[in-house]
Every structure is written in structure tokens, then in C-alpha cells.
């Protein structure tokens, strides 16, 4: 009797490790009937995931793709801690409170007691998406309590906002008043804001680091315009700052810039710890200026996990490891460490923007001087589009998105590069070299007629 290759009784080495794994088809859409060896299950899933792109070469995402191995170890040790169960995991709960206090202090919240974490008003969340929902709900509740208007509540925001704001308005019955951008201007203006607000406006959203270009919207100027409007008898409208991308950049690169709670009209801020907070996904923060800015009737108190636990989240159970990872970064890096990292990333982004600007086929839209994000478009005379460039870079493993701008500027298409921790200067040089190779190939293809002509997007 001949043993089946790869069976337990086979004493010969198989020519490849696949010969030692089951060759039966594994169901993809139904739970298999029988169990599987853990090593085989690991190898099956591990191999399938090789078809994903390399995360550190994904320049489309703002999300952190590298952390210290010590942080990874701490996070692995705390996967099983349920963040909501504060009575059972008091140390993790205390770490969460400390993180919120550190973020509130970073954003210059008033009247903080350095010895009392409860003096900060805020929560950790599953990224900025949940934080946005919570901040939006607080704005709506405060508007309703103030009795400022009798119509449908509305929110004033630019057409350049991240889609989660559209979700908030749709899910929670708020009219979105989108302020248009235009070619050459991809942020909102104070004049647009004051023209749009009315007695039913629950708040104005200003973005610190837009998704489309990485630009900082003029928060202080918007606040000043709203202050003047309110003092002249107009509506008194609060401001929320969406600092998902810039909240952990601007305080270190431009600490004198006033965009945060130093401006009394700014009532709440959200930030993503898993972006430039340098922590793996998903963790975010929603922070309010004072306790009065977070309506008490939005906070629920439960005791069925032991002890009284006030909670203001859309989610309930979630792992504590992201909070632990964020706390590691805060302790490990401190303000000076964050400052050094952000300056290095900004330097890399601006160097890369300069190299791209030197190529006569491109025009730089933003150079990474706001946050370490640069965008660029093709010059009018070239015979290929940003989408061709994006596809060309993918052959080298780079994921560089090409997309059109928001409404009223959709005839503009750009490429965006997000420079994050883990993207070294050497990687930037490789990217620049690969980009030149792609451009040379596109030039040749266009000259020989092998490149299909596509609709050109103006810049």
C-alpha cells in the first residue's frame, strides 16, 4: 500500500510545504464541517494575505502602518481587555483617562487640573468616525437646548469634508449646508461661513488637514467672523474642528497657530490617534472645551459590569489595546519626540514635493507644509493623466491614489502622497526615481501611440 503524499504516515519530505498541507478545497463562504490543524489554518490565511499590498508602500492611507516592537508587544498583551469594563480593568481605564487628559492639554483646554484626569472632558473612540458622530450629537443637543431656531437643524461645512460628516447628517437628521470649493481654492472661507449660518445652524465644521489636499482651513479667521456676526445680533454658532489628520501634527510644527480651545468659540475637537498619533487602528479622540459643552443627557450610566460606568460612545465593547498603544507613544515619545518625528515627516514631504515640482510634467498643488501630505497634478500639455501615473506607480508596488476634487472643482484631478512614520527618506528617493521611470514610460507610450488618450482633467 502506498501512502498518500503529505499524510501522517509519509516519512519522506515533501518538495514544498504545500505538500504537507491539505489539498482539499476550503470553503470560503461557509464554515467548514471539520476542524483544521492550527498551523495549516495560519498558513492558509497568511498566504492569502500576501495578495494584499505592502502597507508601508500604501501612500493613500493616513493610517499608521509602523510602530515600535515594544508597542506591538504591549498591544498583543491587551487584546483581551474590554475597554468598556472599567471596574474589571481599572488600570486600562486609568490609562484611557490619562490619554484623554493629555490630548485635552495638547489642544489647550481651559481649567485643567494636572492632578485630576476627570477635569478633562472627552472620550476615546474607534477612530475619528465615531468621534465625529459624538461631537455632532453634542452640537445638535446644545442647539436644541438653547432653543435658537424652530426649523430643521443644519450643519455648515465644506464640500471637502470626509464622508463621515455626510453620514452624520443623514443618520441623525441634520441638513448639511455644503460650502463649495473651486479650482485653486480647496478650503472654505470665513465669508462663505457667515453667509451660510442661521438660527438653525448647530455648528460650523472647520478642518485641520483636509483629506483632499492636507491643507489647514483658516479656523481663527472663521471664528473671528462668527464672533463679529454674533456681536452684531446674528446667530451665535459654535465651531467644531475636525483635526483627524492635523491634531497630532500642528501642535508640534506650529504651536503658535491658534485653531484649538484657545479660541473660545471652538467647543469640540476630534483627532485620530491612528493617523499622526502614530498608533495602529483604530483609536480616536473626541474632546470638549468644558464639561458644559457635552450635554449630560447624552451620557449613559450602567452598572451591570460592576460599578457605575458613565459612557458616551456609539460602540460598547472594544479592545483596550489601542488605548494602551497610544499611551505607550505618549510616554515613549513625549512632546519632543513627536516634534522630531513630525518635523522629519514634513521635511521628507517637502523634499519630495520639490523633486516632483522639478519634473516638468507635474504641478504641485500642496507641498506638505501644512501637514506631511502633498498633492500634485499633471501639466496641461502632457498626453497622460494622473490616473495613468497612479497605475504606473502600482507596478513598483506603490499605492498612490488619483482622484478628482469635490463638487465645483471636479474637473481637477490630483495624486496624493501621505508621508507617515515608517516612510523613510530612502523610500522617498526610491519613489521619486520610480516616478521618473513611470513618466519616461508614459512619454514613450504617448509618443508611439500606445497609450489610450483619456479625458484630460484641468489643474
NUNUVEX-728916 format. One record per residue (C-alpha): residue number from 1; residue in one letter; x, y, z. Coordinates in steps of 0.2 Angstrom, whole numbers, plus 2048, in hexadecimal, padded with zeros to 3 digits. Example, Ala and Ser with C-alpha at 12.3 -4.5 7.8 and 13.67 -1.06 7.14 Angstrom:
PT   i aa  xx  yy  zz
PT   1  a 83E 7EA 827
PT   2  s 844 7FB 824
***
This chain:
PT   i aa  xx  yy  zz
PT   1  x 800 800 800
PT   2  x 807 811 7FB
PT   3  x 805 81F 807
PT   4  x 7FC 82F 801
PT   5  x 80A 83D 800
PT   6  x 808 849 80E
PT   7  x 7FF 83D 819
PT   8  x 804 839 82B
PT   9  x 80C 829 827
PT  10  x 817 830 819
PT  11  x 829 831 81F
PT  12  x 830 839 810
PT  13  x 832 84C 80F
PT  14  x 826 854 803
PT  15  x 82E 85F 7F5
PT  16  x 825 86F 7FC
PT  17  x 81B 873 80C
PT  18  x 80B 873 802
PT  19  x 80D 860 800
PT  20  x 80C 85E 813
PT  21  x 7FB 868 813
PT  22  x 7EA 862 80F
PT  23  x 7E6 863 7FD
PT  24  x 7D4 863 7FF
PT  25  x 7CA 873 7FB
PT  26  x 7C6 87D 80A
PT  27  x 7B5 885 809
PT  28  x 7B6 898 808
PT  29  x 7A4 89D 80B
PT  30  x 79F 88F 818
PT  31  x 7A6 889 828
PT  32  x 7AF 879 825
PT  33  x 7A8 869 82C
PT  34  x 7B8 863 834
PT  35  x 7C6 86A 83E
PT  36  x 7D7 86F 836
PT  37  x 7E9 86E 83D
PT  38  x 7ED 87F 844
PT  39  x 7FD 880 83A
PT  40  x 7F4 87C 82A
PT  41  x 7E7 889 82E
PT  42  x 7F4 896 831
PT  43  x 7FD 892 821
PT  44  x 7ED 892 817
PT  45  x 7E8 8A3 81D
PT  46  x 7FA 8AA 81D
PT  47  x 7FD 8A5 80B
PT  48  x 7EC 8AD 805
PT  49  x 7F1 8BD 80E
PT  50  x 801 8BE 803
PT  51  x 7F6 8C5 7F5
PT  52  x 7F3 8D4 7FF
PT  53  x 7FE 8E3 7FB
PT  54  x 80D 8E7 806
PT  55  x 806 8F3 814
PT  56  x 815 8FE 815
PT  57  x 814 901 802
PT  58  x 802 906 804
PT  59  x 804 919 802
PT  60  x 7F1 91B 800
PT  61  x 7ED 918 813
PT  62  x 7EF 923 821
PT  63  x 7EF 914 82D
PT  64  x 7FE 90F 837
PT  65  x 807 900 82F
PT  66  x 817 8FF 83B
PT  67  x 819 8FF 84D
PT  68  x 827 8FB 859
PT  69  x 828 8E8 85D
PT  70  x 826 8EC 86F
PT  71  x 816 8F4 86B
PT  72  x 810 8E5 861
PT  73  x 814 8DA 870
PT  74  x 80A 8E4 87C
PT  75  x 7FB 8E5 870
PT  76  x 7FC 8D2 86D
PT  77  x 7FC 8D0 880
PT  78  x 7EC 8DA 882
PT  79  x 7E1 8D4 873
PT  80  x 7D6 8CB 880
PT  81  x 7D2 8DA 88B
PT  82  x 7C1 8E1 888
PT  83  x 7C2 8F4 888
PT  84  x 7B1 8F6 88E
PT  85  x 7B3 8EB 89E
PT  86  x 7BB 8F9 8A8
PT  87  x 7B8 8F0 8B9
PT  88  x 7C0 8E0 8B4
PT  89  x 7CF 8E9 8AB
PT  90  x 7D2 8F8 8B6
PT  91  x 7E4 8FB 8B0
PT  92  x 7DF 8FB 89D
PT  93  x 7D1 907 8A2
PT  94  x 7DD 912 8AB
PT  95  x 7E8 912 89B
PT  96  x 7DA 917 891
PT  97  x 7D6 926 89C
PT  98  x 7E8 92B 89C
PT  99  x 7E8 92B 889
PT 100  x 7D9 936 888
PT 101  x 7E1 942 894
PT 102  x 7F1 943 88A
PT 103  x 7E7 946 87A
PT 104  x 7DC 954 882
PT 105  x 7EC 95C 889
PT 106  x 7F4 95B 877
PT 107  x 7E5 964 870
PT 108  x 7E6 971 87E
PT 109  x 7D6 96D 887
PT 110  x 7D3 97A 895
PT 111  x 7D2 976 8A8
PT 112  x 7DB 966 8A8
PT 113  x 7E1 95F 8B8
PT 114  x 7F2 955 8B5
PT 115  x 7EE 94A 8C4
PT 116  x 7DC 946 8BF
PT 117  x 7D9 93D 8AE
PT 118  x 7C6 940 8B1
PT 119  x 7C9 952 8AE
PT 120  x 7CA 94E 89B
PT 121  x 7BA 94C 891
PT 122  x 7BC 93F 884
PT 123  x 7BC 92D 87E
PT 124  x 7C6 920 874
PT 125  x 7BD 919 865
PT 126  x 7C0 90D 857
PT 127  x 7C8 91A 84C
PT 128  x 7C2 92B 847
PT 129  x 7B2 924 83F
PT 130  x 7AA 920 850
PT 131  x 7B2 930 857
PT 132  x 7A9 93B 849
PT 133  x 798 932 84D
PT 134  x 79A 936 860
PT 135  x 79F 948 85D
PT 136  x 791 94B 850
PT 137  x 785 944 85D
PT 138  x 78B 950 86A
PT 139  x 789 95F 85E
PT 140  x 777 95A 85A
PT 141  x 773 957 86C
PT 142  x 77A 968 871
PT 143  x 771 971 863
PT 144  x 760 969 868
PT 145  x 763 96D 87A
PT 146  x 767 97F 876
PT 147  x 757 981 86C
PT 148  x 75F 98C 85F
PT 149  x 755 986 850
PT 150  x 744 97D 84C
PT 151  x 749 975 83B
PT 152  x 753 966 836
PT 153  x 764 967 83E
PT 154  x 772 96A 831
PT 155  x 785 968 831
PT 156  x 791 973 827
PT 157  x 7A0 96B 820
PT 158  x 7AA 96A 810
PT 159  x 7A7 95E 802
PT 160  x 7B9 958 805
PT 161  x 7B4 950 816
PT 162  x 7B7 93D 818
PT 163  x 7A8 932 814
PT 164  x 7A4 92F 827
PT 165  x 79D 940 828
PT 166  x 791 93C 81B
PT 167  x 78C 92C 824
PT 168  x 78A 936 834
PT 169  x 77D 942 82C
PT 170  x 774 934 824
PT 171  x 773 929 833
PT 172  x 76E 936 83F
PT 173  x 763 941 835
PT 174  x 76D 950 833
PT 175  x 76D 95A 823
PT 176  x 77F 95C 81C
PT 177  x 783 96D 815
PT 178  x 792 96A 80A
PT 179  x 79D 978 805
PT 180  x 7A5 976 7F4
PT 181  x 7B7 976 7F0
PT 182  x 7BE 97C 7DF
PT 183  x 7CD 979 7D4
PT 184  x 7DC 980 7DD
PT 185  x 7D2 981 7EE
PT 186  x 7CF 971 7F7
PT 187  x 7CA 978 808
PT 188  x 7BB 982 80F
PT 189  x 7BC 994 812
PT 190  x 7B5 99F 821
PT 191  x 7AA 9A8 815
PT 192  x 7A2 998 80F
PT 193  x 79F 993 821
PT 194  x 797 9A3 827
PT 195  x 78B 9A3 817
PT 196  x 786 991 81B
PT 197  x 782 991 82D
PT 198  x 771 995 835
PT 199  x 767 992 844
PT 200  x 765 97F 840
PT 201  x 778 97C 83E
PT 202  x 77E 970 84C
PT 203  x 790 974 847
PT 204  x 79E 977 83B
PT 205  x 7AB 96A 836
PT 206  x 7BC 970 832
PT 207  x 7CA 963 82D
PT 208  x 7DC 963 833
PT 209  x 7E3 959 825
PT 210  x 7D7 955 817
PT 211  x 7D6 944 810
PT 212  x 7D7 94A 7FE
PT 213  x 7E7 955 800
PT 214  x 7ED 955 812
PT 215  x 7EA 968 813
PT 216  x 7E5 971 823
PT 217  x 7D5 97A 823
PT 218  x 7D6 98C 82A
PT 219  x 7CE 988 83B
PT 220  x 7D3 998 844
PT 221  x 7CC 9A2 836
PT 222  x 7BC 998 835
PT 223  x 7BA 99B 848
PT 224  x 7BD 9AD 847
PT 225  x 7B0 9AF 83A
PT 226  x 7A3 9A6 844
PT 227  x 7A8 9B0 853
PT 228  x 7A4 9C0 84A
PT 229  x 794 9B9 843
PT 230  x 78E 9B4 854
PT 231  x 793 9C5 85C
PT 232  x 789 9CE 84E
PT 233  x 779 9C4 853
PT 234  x 77B 9B5 847
PT 235  x 77A 9A3 84C
PT 236  x 787 99D 85A
PT 237  x 78E 98D 852
PT 238  x 79B 982 859
PT 239  x 7AA 97A 84F
PT 240  x 7AF 968 84F
PT 241  x 7C1 965 848
PT 242  x 7C4 955 83F
PT 243  x 7D6 952 843
PT 244  x 7D6 940 83E
PT 245  x 7E5 942 834
PT 246  x 7ED 952 83B
PT 247  x 7EA 950 84E
PT 248  x 7FA 947 851
PT 249  x 804 951 845
PT 250  x 801 964 846
PT 251  x 803 965 859
PT 252  x 815 960 856
PT 253  x 81A 968 846
PT 254  x 810 978 849
PT 255  x 80C 97A 85B
PT 256  x 808 98D 85A
PT 257  x 7FA 98A 84D
PT 258  x 7EA 98D 856
PT 259  x 7DD 980 850
PT 260  x 7D8 977 860
PT 261  x 7D0 97B 871
PT 262  x 7DA 98B 872
PT 263  x 7CC 991 867
PT 264  x 7BD 991 873
PT 265  x 7B0 98E 864
PT 266  x 7B9 97D 861
PT 267  x 7AE 971 86C
PT 268  x 7B4 960 866
PT 269  x 7C2 958 85D
PT 270  x 7C5 946 856
PT 271  x 7D6 93E 852
PT 272  x 7DC 92E 84B
PT 273  x 7E9 925 856
PT 274  x 7EB 918 848
PT 275  x 7F0 926 83C
PT 276  x 7FE 931 842
PT 277  x 7FB 92C 853
PT 278  x 806 91D 84D
PT 279  x 7FB 90F 854
PT 280  x 7F5 900 84A
PT 281  x 7E2 901 846
PT 282  x 7D6 905 84D
PT 283  x 7D6 912 85A
PT 284  x 7D0 924 85A
PT 285  x 7CC 932 866
PT 286  x 7BD 93D 869
PT 287  x 7C1 94C 875
PT 288  x 7B6 95A 87B
PT 289  x 7BB 96B 881
PT 290  x 7B2 96A 891
PT 291  x 7A6 95E 89A
PT 292  x 798 969 895
PT 293  x 79B 966 883
PT 294  x 797 954 884
PT 295  x 784 952 889
PT 296  x 782 947 898
PT 297  x 773 93E 891
PT 298  x 77E 937 883
PT 299  x 788 92D 890
PT 300  x 781 91C 896
PT 301  x 785 914 8A6
PT 302  x 785 901 8A8
PT 303  x 78A 8F6 8B6
PT 304  x 787 8E4 8AF
PT 305  x 79A 8E2 8AD
PT 306  x 79D 8E7 8BF
PT 307  x 79E 8F9 8C5
PT 308  x 796 908 8BE
PT 309  x 79D 90B 8AC
PT 310  x 799 91B 8A3
PT 311  x 79A 918 891
PT 312  x 798 923 881
PT 313  x 79C 918 872
PT 314  x 793 911 863
PT 315  x 79D 901 866
PT 316  x 79C 8F7 876
PT 317  x 7A9 8E9 877
PT 318  x 7BA 8EC 86F
PT 319  x 7CC 8E6 873
PT 320  x 7D7 8F1 87E
PT 321  x 7E7 8EE 874
PT 322  x 7E5 8FD 869
PT 323  x 7E4 908 878
PT 324  x 7F3 8FF 880
PT 325  x 7FD 902 870
PT 326  x 7F9 914 86F
PT 327  x 7FE 916 881
PT 328  x 80F 90E 87D
PT 329  x 812 91B 86F
PT 330  x 80E 929 87B
PT 331  x 81A 923 888
PT 332  x 827 91D 87C
PT 333  x 828 92C 871
PT 334  x 822 93B 87C
PT 335  x 81F 94B 873
PT 336  x 831 94C 86E
PT 337  x 831 93B 865
PT 338  x 821 940 85C
PT 339  x 828 950 857
PT 340  x 837 947 850
PT 341  x 82D 93A 846
PT 342  x 821 947 83F
PT 343  x 82F 953 83A
PT 344  x 838 944 831
PT 345  x 828 93F 828
PT 346  x 825 951 823
PT 347  x 837 952 81C
PT 348  x 835 942 812
PT 349  x 824 948 80B
PT 350  x 82B 959 806
PT 351  x 83B 951 7FE
PT 352  x 830 945 7F4
PT 353  x 824 953 7EF
PT 354  x 834 95D 7E9
PT 355  x 83A 94E 7DF
PT 356  x 829 94C 7D7
PT 357  x 828 95E 7D3
PT 358  x 838 95D 7CA
PT 359  x 830 951 7BE
PT 360  x 829 95B 7B0
PT 361  x 81A 950 7AE
PT 362  x 813 954 7C0
PT 363  x 80C 963 7C9
PT 364  x 80C 962 7DC
PT 365  x 7FC 967 7E4
PT 366  x 801 965 7F7
PT 367  x 813 962 7FC
PT 368  x 811 95A 80E
PT 369  x 813 96A 817
PT 370  x 803 969 820
PT 371  x 803 957 825
PT 372  x 80F 94A 81D
PT 373  x 804 947 80E
PT 374  x 807 94D 7FC
PT 375  x 7FC 94D 7ED
PT 376  x 801 950 7DB
PT 377  x 7F9 950 7C9
PT 378  x 7FF 94E 7B8
PT 379  x 803 95D 7AD
PT 380  x 7F7 962 7A0
PT 381  x 802 95E 791
PT 382  x 806 94C 796
PT 383  x 7FD 93D 78D
PT 384  x 7F9 933 79C
PT 385  x 7EF 935 7AC
PT 386  x 7F2 933 7BF
PT 387  x 7E9 922 7BD
PT 388  x 7F6 91C 7B1
PT 389  x 803 921 7BD
PT 390  x 7FA 918 7CC
PT 391  x 7F9 908 7C2
PT 392  x 80B 90A 7BD
PT 393  x 811 90C 7CF
PT 394  x 807 8FC 7D4
PT 395  x 813 8F1 7C9
PT 396  x 821 8F6 7D6
PT 397  x 815 8F2 7E4
PT 398  x 811 904 7E9
PT 399  x 7FF 908 7ED
PT 400  x 7FD 91A 7E8
PT 401  x 7EB 91F 7E6
PT 402  x 7E4 92A 7D8
PT 403  x 7D3 932 7DA
PT 404  x 7C9 941 7D5
PT 405  x 7C6 950 7E1
PT 406  x 7B5 953 7E9
PT 407  x 7A6 95B 7E1
PT 408  x 7A9 96B 7D7
PT 409  x 7BB 966 7D4
PT 410  x 7B8 954 7CD
PT 411  x 7C1 959 7BD
PT 412  x 7D1 959 7C8
PT 413  x 7DA 948 7CB
PT 414  x 7E9 945 7D6
PT 415  x 7F4 938 7DD
PT 416  x 7F7 938 7F0
PT 417  x 806 932 7FA
PT 418  x 804 930 80D
PT 419  x 815 930 816
PT 420  x 813 926 826
PT 421  x 81F 91E 833
PT 422  x 827 910 82B
PT 423  x 829 919 81A
PT 424  x 83C 91D 81A
PT 425  x 846 929 810
PT 426  x 84D 91A 807
PT 427  x 83C 914 802
PT 428  x 838 926 7FC
PT 429  x 847 925 7F1
PT 430  x 841 915 7EA
PT 431  x 830 91C 7E7
PT 432  x 837 92B 7DE
PT 433  x 842 920 7D3
PT 434  x 833 914 7CF
PT 435  x 828 923 7CB
PT 436  x 835 929 7BE
PT 437  x 835 918 7B6
PT 438  x 822 918 7B5
PT 439  x 822 929 7AD
PT 440  x 830 924 7A0
PT 441  x 825 914 79C
PT 442  x 815 91E 79A
PT 443  x 81E 92B 78F
PT 444  x 824 91D 784
PT 445  x 813 915 783
PT 446  x 80B 925 77F
PT 447  x 818 929 772
PT 448  x 816 918 76A
PT 449  x 803 918 76B
PT 450  x 802 909 777
PT 451  x 7FA 913 785
PT 452  x 7E7 915 783
PT 453  x 7E2 927 784
PT 454  x 7D7 92B 793
PT 455  x 7CD 93A 798
PT 456  x 7D9 947 79E
PT 457  x 7D5 94F 7AF
PT 458  x 7DA 961 7B1
PT 459  x 7E5 967 7BF
***
